[in-house]
Amino acid sequence: MHLPSLLPVRPELAIALSDRHDVALPVGLPVLGGEATEAIFCSAIPSEPAGECRLYRADGWLWGAATVAGEAGRKPEEVAQILYRDILRAARGRHLCRIWNYVPGINRPTPGFADRYHAFCHGRSLAFEEEFGVAFKTRLPAASAVGTDSDCLSVVFAACAQEPRHCENPRQTPAYEYPPTYGPRTPSFARATVVPGAQQSDVFIAGTSAILGHATIAPDDTPAQLTCTLDNLHTISNVCGLGAALGADRPGQRHIKVYLRRAEDYPTVAATLETRLLRPGDHVSFLRADICRAELNVEIEVTVRGTLVDRI
């Protein structure tokens, strides 16, 4: 797969929400290379909204997006809690399988918390506990949270009727079991979620970075972090039943997003991934984004739709 050099004019990533090409959600992430629109559920048709959530349906899936512009005098943790309440109500009767969070000023200090990511995690966790009770951690799907240049908190989610399998990486402490160092309420997500089908399955691998146990590896060292990230991806791929190659040797459509804190890292990261991860036919976007920890420079997520998974 040949990727272009750094784009001279950087469009912002848009998430296609419907089968109408003009219905897309901009999320405030400049595109450094690859595709400027992500279309995972491109056959979705609009449904009735629920609170802040725009909803769409596609082949048994419920697909939605919610955006809160600014904070309107509210604390960031309150905004996250309110928005997640709407998402969880909209998804009642289904299983959440994947959530994408685009958080403004994610590394910025905020009153009462080390940064806005900790505040966001606090509000999100409270909403999950309100909905599912103290055992809510067993219901957590794959997710990612990156910093956006927008002043809007945007959340995109996918839910389905069949019960998924949530997976953890044995190299990493489950995020929901992190020690208090990472905030008064831990991040609420699984490392991956597998949605089994009669013949084909869908696999959602969460935003993955250079974390072993709960510690950041090689702070601020992009090449070393990329190596660790790829090792983590290969491990969780095996746990999901995709084999070590993230489904590259199986049928299915792969969607990959690569988040880079520093735009200048794009050429070397893209060159490495072209040989170690990417395959012809992949839908890939390289994006300028802040990562949830200030010392992390790279994060990668993978979605594989319509693939075959091994029995685990």
TAWO-V856745 format. One record per pair of residues at least 6 apart in sequence whose C-alpha atoms are under 8 Angstrom apart, sorted by sequence separation. I is the first residue (numbers start at 0). GAP is how many residues later the second one is. If there is no record, write none. Layout:
# TAWO-V856745
((I;GAP) (I;GAP))
This chain:
# TAWO-V856745
((16;6) (17;6) (47;6) (48;6) (55;6) (56;6) (108;6) (109;6) (112;6) (128;6) (167;6) (179;6) (194;6) (195;6) (209;6) (210;6) (217;6) (218;6) (236;6) (237;6) (247;6) (259;6) (290;6) (15;7) (16;7) (46;7) (47;7) (54;7) (55;7) (107;7) (108;7) (111;7) (128;7) (131;7) (178;7) (193;7) (194;7) (209;7) (216;7) (217;7) (236;7) (246;7) (289;7) (290;7) (15;8) (16;8) (45;8) (46;8) (47;8) (54;8) (55;8) (70;8) (106;8) (107;8) (127;8) (177;8) (193;8) (194;8) (209;8) (216;8) (236;8) (237;8) (290;8) (14;9) (15;9) (45;9) (46;9) (54;9) (105;9) (106;9) (109;9) (176;9) (177;9) (193;9) (233;9) (234;9) (236;9) (13;10) (14;10) (45;10) (46;10) (53;10) (54;10) (105;10) (106;10) (175;10) (192;10) (193;10) (233;10) (236;10) (13;11) (14;11) (44;11) (45;11) (52;11) (53;11) (67;11) (104;11) (105;11) (174;11) (175;11) (191;11) (192;11) (216;11) (233;11) (13;12) (14;12) (43;12) (44;12) (52;12) (53;12) (174;12) (175;12) (191;12) (192;12) (233;12) (12;13) (13;13) (43;13) (44;13) (52;13) (174;13) (175;13) (191;13) (232;13) (11;14) (12;14) (43;14) (51;14) (52;14) (102;14) (174;14) (175;14) (190;14) (191;14) (11;15) (12;15) (42;15) (43;15) (51;15) (67;15) (174;15) (190;15) (209;15) (11;16) (12;16) (51;16) (66;16) (173;16) (189;16) (190;16) (208;16) (209;16) (11;17) (12;17) (40;17) (65;17) (102;17) (173;17) (190;17) (208;17) (209;17) (210;17) (11;18) (12;18) (209;18) (210;18) (10;19) (11;19) (43;19) (208;19) (209;19) (9;20) (10;20) (208;20) (265;20) (9;21) (15;21) (65;21) (207;21) (9;22) (13;22) (14;22) (15;22) (16;22) (40;22) (167;22) (168;22) (209;22) (12;23) (13;23) (14;23) (15;23) (17;23) (18;23) (166;23) (167;23) (208;23) (6;24) (11;24) (12;24) (13;24) (14;24) (15;24) (16;24) (17;24) (18;24) (141;24) (165;24) (166;24) (167;24) (207;24) (6;25) (10;25) (12;25) (15;25) (16;25) (17;25) (18;25) (140;25) (165;25) (166;25) (207;25) (262;25) (5;26) (6;26) (15;26) (17;26) (18;26) (139;26) (165;26) (166;26) (255;26) (257;26) (259;26) (261;26) (5;27) (16;27) (17;27) (165;27) (166;27) (253;27) (254;27) (255;27) (256;27) (257;27) (258;27) (259;27) (260;27) (261;27) (4;28) (17;28) (164;28) (165;28) (252;28) (253;28) (254;28) (255;28) (256;28) (257;28) (258;28) (259;28) (260;28) (3;29) (61;29) (163;29) (164;29) (252;29) (253;29) (254;29) (255;29) (256;29) (257;29) (258;29) (259;29) (260;29) (2;30) (3;30) (163;30) (164;30) (252;30) (256;30) (258;30) (259;30) (260;30) (2;31) (51;31) (163;31) (164;31) (204;31) (247;31) (258;31) (259;31) (162;32) (163;32) (244;32) (258;32) (52;33) (161;33) (162;33) (51;34) (52;34) (161;34) (50;35) (260;35) (261;35) (49;36) (177;36) (260;36) (52;37) (202;37) (259;37) (260;37) (17;38) (259;38) (16;39) (49;39) (80;39) (136;39) (171;39) (172;39) (174;39) (258;39) (259;39) (49;40) (75;40) (79;40) (83;40) (87;40) (105;40) (106;40) (171;40) (172;40) (257;40) (258;40) (79;41) (80;41) (81;41) (105;41) (170;41) (171;41) (172;41) (257;41) (258;41) (76;42) (80;42) (84;42) (98;42) (100;42) (102;42) (104;42) (105;42) (170;42) (171;42) (257;42) (75;43) (76;43) (79;43) (80;43) (83;43) (84;43) (87;43) (95;43) (97;43) (98;43) (99;43) (100;43) (101;43) (102;43) (103;43) (104;43) (221;43) (225;43) (256;43) (257;43) (75;44) (76;44) (78;44) (79;44) (80;44) (83;44) (95;44) (96;44) (97;44) (98;44) (99;44) (100;44) (101;44) (102;44) (103;44) (104;44) (191;44) (255;44) (256;44) (76;45) (77;45) (80;45) (81;45) (95;45) (96;45) (97;45) (98;45) (99;45) (100;45) (101;45) (102;45) (103;45) (143;45) (190;45) (255;45) (256;45) (16;46) (76;46) (80;46) (84;46) (101;46) (103;46) (104;46) (142;46) (193;46) (222;46) (255;46) (16;47) (75;47) (76;47) (103;47) (141;47) (142;47) (192;47) (254;47) (255;47) (16;48) (103;48) (139;48) (140;48) (141;48) (142;48) (191;48) (253;48) (254;48) (102;49) (103;49) (139;49) (140;49) (141;49) (142;49) (253;49) (254;49) (102;50) (139;50) (140;50) (141;50) (253;50) (101;51) (102;51) (136;51) (140;51) (141;51) (252;51) (253;51) (100;52) (101;52) (136;52) (140;52) (251;52) (252;52) (100;53) (101;53) (251;53) (252;53) (100;54) (251;54) (252;54) (99;55) (100;55) (250;55) (251;55) (98;56) (99;56) (250;56) (251;56) (98;57) (99;57) (246;57) (249;57) (250;57) (98;58) (249;58) (97;59) (98;59) (96;60) (97;60) (124;60) (246;60) (95;61) (96;61) (97;61) (121;61) (124;61) (170;61) (246;61) (95;62) (96;62) (120;62) (121;62) (124;62) (141;62) (142;62) (143;62) (144;62) (95;63) (96;63) (121;63) (124;63) (141;63) (142;63) (143;63) (168;63) (94;64) (95;64) (117;64) (118;64) (120;64) (121;64) (123;64) (141;64) (142;64) (170;64) (93;65) (94;65) (117;65) (120;65) (121;65) (169;65) (93;66) (94;66) (117;66) (120;66) (168;66) (241;66) (93;67) (94;67) (96;67) (117;67) (120;67) (168;67) (241;67) (242;67) (90;68) (92;68) (93;68) (94;68) (167;68) (240;68) (241;68) (94;69) (113;69) (166;69) (239;69) (240;69) (86;70) (112;70) (168;70) (228;70) (239;70) (240;70) (167;71) (224;71) (228;71) (240;71) (166;72) (224;72) (225;72) (239;72) (79;73) (166;73) (224;73) (238;73) (26;75) (219;75) (221;75) (218;76) (219;76) (220;76) (221;76) (218;77) (219;77) (215;79) (215;80) (69;81) (68;82) (69;82) (68;83) (69;83) (67;84) (68;84) (66;85) (67;85) (66;86) (67;86) (209;86) (66;87) (208;87) (65;88) (66;88) (209;88) (64;89) (65;89) (208;89) (209;89) (64;90) (65;90) (208;90) (64;91) (207;91) (208;91) (63;92) (64;92) (206;92) (207;92) (62;93) (63;93) (206;93) (207;93) (62;94) (63;94) (206;94) (62;95) (97;95) (205;95) (206;95) (61;96) (62;96) (96;96) (204;96) (205;96) (60;97) (61;97) (96;97) (204;97) (60;98) (61;98) (96;98) (203;98) (204;98) (60;99) (203;99) (59;100) (60;100) (202;100) (203;100) (59;101) (201;101) (202;101) (201;102) (202;102) (201;103) (200;104) (201;104) (202;104) (200;105) (201;105) (97;106) (199;106) (200;106) (96;107) (199;107) (200;107) (97;108) (199;108) (200;108) (198;109) (199;109) (28;119) (27;120) (28;120) (26;121) (27;121) (28;121) (27;122) (26;123) (26;127) (148;140) (147;141) (146;142) (147;142) (145;143) (146;143) (145;144) (146;144) (145;145) (146;145) (144;146) (145;146) (144;147) (143;157) (116;175) (106;183) (105;184) (106;184) (105;185) (106;185) (105;186) (106;186) (106;187) (39;215) (37;217) (31;231) (31;234) (37;245) (34;248) (33;249) (34;249) (35;249) (33;250) (34;250) (33;251) (34;251) (32;252) (33;252) (31;253) (32;253) (30;254) (31;254) (32;254) (30;255) (31;255) (30;256) (31;256) (29;257) (30;257) (28;258) (29;258) (28;259) (29;259) (5;260) (28;260) (5;261) (4;262) (2;267) (2;271) (1;272) (0;273) (12;274) (0;277) (0;278) (0;279))
